[in-house]
Amino acid sequence: MSRVDATIDASDVKYDPLDLEGDPYPAYRRLRVAAPVYAGVTHGMPFWAVSRFDDLQAAARDWQTFSSGGGNDLDDTGLLFGAEGELTRADPPLHTRLRAAVKREFGTGAVRMRLEQTVRETARTLLAELREHALVDLARDLAYPLPAAVMCGWLGFPARDHGRLARWHTLMVERAPGRVGLTDEGVRAGGEMRAYVREALRRPVSRSGDDLLSALAGAKAAGSLTEDEAVGGAMLLFVAGISTTSALISNSFLHLHRFGDQLRLLRRSPELIPQAVEELLRFDAPFQWFTRVAAHDTEIRGVPIPAGGRVVLVWGSANRDERRWLQPDELLVRRERQRHVSFGEGVHHCLGAPLARMEARVVLEQALPAMADYQPTGVVERRFTPSERTIVSLPTVVQWQP
């Protein structure tokens, strides 16, 4: 333990997952040092936060003890997707059946073959529009519209509806300062989108047949999914597919600028971009935490957790664990690759991980050669959603290559 670490004790540790922090990582470090299994209360709800990598990985893999059946939030976010069909709120064997309906579509090879060219063309179009301006917003005008267009298209939603769907997404994931959980506007948007998806599932003949909604409709027709499960699955894929990737891309631009030597290294050696994407994921996880519910009385590191206790798995902290990574608070794109938990762990490892990785890689491959230099300016605005690290506005002055 370092001299600085020796000054930290449990009385120095205060953590509330529902308090949004601009930089949560100093608090995570205090958790790892002095309270690796932290017992707290937020808005009247007791919770136990797990912050070290090995403890968190073991808990995330043990779904029999740490169940997802009670949801993975500390608020009412799960209501967005409906009562059924939400993979992240299910344990095997239900989880296995739900995931099987679309698992094949999300393989690394299938995603690359099906979508990489679409992602590349979309990125080129967005960058061509941005090149007309010296002051751009890399979050609002690139990091968000790229995955929004990709997910809307892959689900099979007609282009005329993409604007409306993007508005629904924004309302569903936004939170209001001082309020825990969904806003009234978010609840309405979720209801409207569920009705839209339900109607679309009943009209499979209007689609090409190679989209995700067709796969879900086919599973419904075959009896492997109910209609409610198909609707919930489509909603989850839509929301998570946009949120995760937009957070990854916007944070990548911000952190590469902060660590200018690493940005210069990528410009000289673009073959390092896939490795850099992994390091960017480790450095600042798009989703910082999810929860599990203890299925029975248990303990972690000697700390008792009662049956029904809500356990917060702090992915963002585990990815900076000094016991696993040297210089964990440095962004090092040549870092030897080790498994991180930015896409979760165990049976709930993110289904869309290959897509998010590919989209981030393609954007960096397209954007970095086009930018001679860039400088974030003004306020970096983050979405007021405690579990996310999404930037919604990243004003940036760009010097474009001729």
N, C-alpha and C positions, 0 to 999 in steps of 0.2 A: 504494500500500500504506500502511495506517495505521501510526502509531507502534507500536501494539500488535502488529500483524501482523509488523512488522520484527523483533520479538523471537523469532519462531517460526522454527526451522530444522528440518531433517529429523531431527536427533537428539532433538527434543522429541516426535516423533510415534510413538505406539505404538497399534496398532489390531488387534484380533482380533474378527472378526464374530461368533464364537461366545461371546464374553463379553457377558452381558446387562448393560446399563447403564440406570440409572434415567433419566438424561439423556445420550443419546449425542451431542448436538449440539455441545458444545465440542470433542469429539474429531473430529467431522466437519470443523469449521472448521479445525483444525490440519492435517487431511489436505488440504483444498482449498488452503491457503496454502503449505504446505511440501512436501507429497508427494501431488500430485493423482493420480498413479498409484503406489500404495504396494505394494511387494513385501514380503510377510510370510509367516509360517508359522503355521498353527493345527493343533494335534494331529498334527503331523508332515506336514501337507499344505501345500505352497506355494500361495500365492494372490496375485493382483494386484487391488487395490481401486481402482476408478475413482470419483471423488467430485465432479468438476465437471460442470455440466449439459451443456455442449456435447460434452465427451468421452463422457459416458455416453450421451447421446441418439444420437450417431453409432454407438457400439458396439452399442446395443440394436437399431438399425435394420439393422445389417449381420449378418444371421443366417448368411450364407455364411461369414463369418470367425469370428463368435462364436456358436457352435452351442448349441442347447438340447438336442440329442440325448443328451448325457451327464447330463442332469438340471439342476435349478436350485438345488440345495442343497449344503451342505458336509457333510451327514450323510446318514442313511438315510431321510429323510422320504419320498422317492419310493416307498418300498416300500408305503406305505399304499394306493396306488391300483392296485397290481398291475403286471404287466410291460407292459401295453399300455393304450392309450386315454387316457393322460394328456397333455393338450394342451401343458402347459408343458414337457414332456420330449420334444418332437418338433419337427423342422424341416419346411418344405415339401419335397415335396408331401404327406407324411403329415399334417403339421399342418393343411394346407388341407382335406384330406378329413375329418379328425376334427372340425374346427371347423364345417364345413359342415352337419354333422348337426343342430346346434342353433342355428346362428347366427341364423336368422330369428326364433327365439323371443326373442332378447335385444335386438332393436332397441328404441330409445327409445320409439317410439310403441306397439309391441307390449307392452312391459313396463308402460307406463302404463295402457293399456287393460285388460290382463289382471289387473294386480295392485294398482294404486293404491288402489282401494276396499278390497281385502282388507287392505292395509297400514294404511290409516286406521282401519278397524274394529278391527284387532288392537291398534294403538297406543291407541285409546280404551279398550279393555277393560283393558289393562295399567295405564294411568294411573288408571282408576277404582278398580282394586284398590289402587294405591299411595296414593291420596288418603285412605285409611283410616288412614294412619300419618304421623307427623311425621318419623320417622327411616326412611329407605328406602335401598336399594342400587340406584343408577341403572344400574350395570353388570349386576349379577346378575339384577335384576328387570325391566329394561326393554331395555337395549342388547343383551343376549344372547337372551332369549326371543322378541323380535320377529323377527329374521332366522331364528331356528331354526324358528319356526312357519311363516314364509313359505316357506322352502326345503323343509321337509317336505311342506307342502301342494302346492307347485308341482311337486315331483317325483312326487306322486301317492301318497305313503305314507299309509296309513290313520291316523286320529287316535289309535287305540289304541296305535300303535307310536311315537308322537312322543317320549314320555319316554325310551324305550329308545334311540332314535336320537340324542337329545341327549346321553345318557350316553356313547354310543360316540364322538360328536364330541369331547366333553371329554377323554376318555382318549386319543384319537388325536393331539390337538394339544398336549397337556400334555408338558412335559419335566421331568426331575428335576435339581435343582442338582448340579453336579459331574459330570454325565453328558452326553455328546454323543449326540444322536440319540434314537430312539424308546425309550420304556419298554417293559418286557415287557407291561404292561397295554395300552399303545397298540397293540402288535403284535397282541395277541389281539383287541382291539376292531376293528382293521382287518380281520382275517380274518373275524370274525363279520359285520361289515357287508357285506363283499364277498359272502359266502354269501347274506345276506339280499337284496341287490340282484340277484344272479344269479337267485335264485328268483322275485323279483318280475318280472323281465324276461320270464320264461317264462310269466307269467300275465297277459298284457295285457288279457284279457277282464274282469278284475276292476276295471279302472280306467275313468274316464270318456272317455279318449282325447284330452283336451286338456292333459295334463300332460307334463312333460319326460321322464319315463320312457317314456311312450307314443311320444314322438318318437324316443327312442333305440331302442326296440323296433321301431319302423317302419323305421328306418335299418338295423337288423340284418336284418329280414325282406327288405328290398330288396337286401341284399348290400353296402351301402356301409359297414357297420361289422361287424366280427366281434363275437361275444358278449363276449370279453375287453375289446375296445375300448369297447363300450357300458357294461360294468360300470365300467371305469376312468373313463369320462366322467361317469357318474352320481356316482361317489365324489368326483371333483374338484369338480363343481358343488356338491355338498352341503357339503363341507368349506370351500371357498373362499367360497361364498355366505354362510355363517354368520360365518366368521372376519373377513373384510374389513369387513362391515357392522357387526358388534358392536364392532370396534375403532374405526371411524369415529364411531359414536354415543357411545360412552363417552368417548373423547378429546374430542369436541365439548363435552360438558357440563363436563368438567374445564377445558378451555382458555377457554371462554366465561366461566367464573367467574373465572379468573385475569386475564383482560382484561375487567374489569367495564364499562369504557366501551363496548366492542364489544357486550356483552350488552345494555346499555341502549339502544344504537343499534338493535339488532334488535327489541327490544320496541317501540320507537317506529316502526320502519319494517320490518314483517315481509316486505314485498316484497323485501327484501335477502337473505332466507334462501337462495335458490338460489346467489347469489353468495358468501354466507358459507360454504356447504358446500364450494365450490371452494377457498376460502382455508383452511378447516380441513383439507382434504385435503393442500394444499401444506404447511401448517405442521407437520403430524405424520402422515406417511404410514402407513397401517395395516400395510403390509409395508415394512420398511426396506431390504431388499436381496434380490436374487436373483443367481444365478451363471450364467455361460456358460462354455463350453470353447473355447479357441482351436483352430480347425480346422487351422491351419498356423502356422508361425512368423510372428509379426507384431510390431507395436509400437504403443504409444499414447504420444503426447507424448515420443517418443524413448526410451521405456522398452521394452526387448525382452521379448516374451512368447513362450515356446516353444509349439510344437504340443502340445496336451493340457493347457496351463496353465489353471488355474481362475481366471476373471475375476469379481470381485464387483462388481456394479453397485449402488452405494449410492444408491438412490432418495431416501432421507431426506436425504442430504447435498446431492444435486443440487437438491432443492427449496428449499434455503436458500442457494444460490450467490449471493454478493454481486455477481457479474458480471451476473446476470440480474434480481435483485430488489433494490430499495431497501428498507432496513430489513427484511431477511429474517427476523430473529428476533422481529419484531412480528407479532401477529395483527391484520390490518386488513381488515374485511369489505367495505369499499368499494374494496379494491385492484383496479386494472384487471386484468381476467382475462388471464392468459397461460398457455400450455400448461405443465402440470406433469407429473411422471412417477409420480404416486402409483398409477396403474393400469398402470404399465409403459409400454412404447413399442414401436413396430414391429409385426411380425406377432403378437406376444404381448401386445398391448394387451388389458387385462382384458375378457373377454367380458361379465362381469356388472357393468361400470361403471354402466350406466344404472339397474340395480336398486339398487345401493348408494347412488347419488346420490338416487334417489327415496325410499328408505326413510329416509335421514337428513333429507331435507327435510320429509317428512311428520311425523316424530317431533318435529322442532323446531317445526313449525307447530302441533302439538297440545300439546306440553309447555310451551312458553314462556308462552302465555296462561294456562295452568292454575297456574303457579307465580308467586306474588307475589315470592318470593325463595327462594334455595337456597344452602346452605353445605356443601361437602364437609367431612367431619370424620373424624378417625382416619386409618388407613393406607390409601393407595391401593395396591392389590395388582395387580401385573401378571402376566400369564402368563409362565412361564419358558420362553419360546420365542424364541431370539435374533433371528430375522428379523421377529418381530411386535412391534406396539406395542399389544397388546390389554390392556385393564384388565378384570380378572375380579371386582374388588370396589371399589366407589366409594360408601362410606357417606356419606349426605347428609342433612342436616336441611333439610326443605322447609316453607316457609310457603305453604300452598295458598290460591289465590283462593277466596272464598266460592262 
